[in-house]
């Protein structure tokens, strides 16, 4: 599968699952062992608002290289077929870009980069 030919929405769909799984795994690794608390803590990272803030912060800090920034901007400009239920359009676009980036990393089998970004996000 060529990532260049993959729809951003598809990458975001896949990346949403990858990102949420990584967040959940990281929270469990931190020693949280109650599902209700895990769910509550996960929302600090997986909501559209949280994803938007995380991506903006990482971009402001210069975390991404030029190639990644170009991809993220391209993904952010994607026009989805659906509308956000709990976020404004711009917030939803940033969240979609972060998810698409995770989908891209997953398809590239770039596990090291996924680990690095998750460590940065979660402050491990």
LINWOSUL-V485111 format. One line per field, one symbol per residue. ss: DSSP state (2 for helix, 1 for strand, 0 for the rest). psi: psi as a letter, one per 20 degrees, with the letter a starting at -180 (. if undefined). A space follows every 10 residues. Layout:
ss: ???
psi: ???
This chain:
ss: 0022200222 2222222222 2222222220 0000222222 2222220222 2222222222 0000022222 2222220000 0000000022 2222222222 2222222000 2222222222 2200
psi: pphhjpphhg ghgghggggg gggggghghi jpkphhhggg hhhihiqggg ggggggghgh ikhqrggggg gggghhipoq irqphkqrgg ghggghgggh ghgggghikm hghggghhgg gik.
